[in-house]
Amino acid sequence: MNSAIVIRKYKPEDQSILLQIIKNNIPKYFAETEIDDYITYLDEEVQDYFVAELDDKIIAGAGINYDKDKQLAKISWDIVDTEFHKQGIGTLLLNHRLEIIANRKNIKSIIVRTSQHAYAFYEKNGFKLLERHKDYWAEGFDMYKMSYNRKLVDK
């Protein structure tokens, strides 16, 4: 990749492209049944959601949701178009969000709920496994709940 990746805030008009990206990741990383969950998330549950663009083309999306009462940030709905897997896009988006979270004084912990298919990515980026639930998202898609194991930066 010679062009620079641009990360920007999600806009509702990005939804159709993001839906195509998640569909491209079925059945390897997402179950077919998760499409409706993703639509609901984009329509009703987005708090901080970002897209990564390469040459003005959306190639990935990734979010953060917050539980202020628990002083918790949740890494949510990371998707990277299959053509761009293993090129550092996911790490770039994760680091972008971890920096945003580190600047929020009220957040004390970070979690992600993912599957066995992305578990190793989060583990190599400092997350530790808390629990696992078999066939949680759909048959063959276990849920791995993980917490970020580095101290948040005091600013």
Summary of the structure (lengths in Angstrom):
residues: 155
radius of gyration: 15.0
end to end distance: 33.7
largest distance: 43.1
contacts: 445
relative contact order: 0.16
helix: 33%
strand: 37%
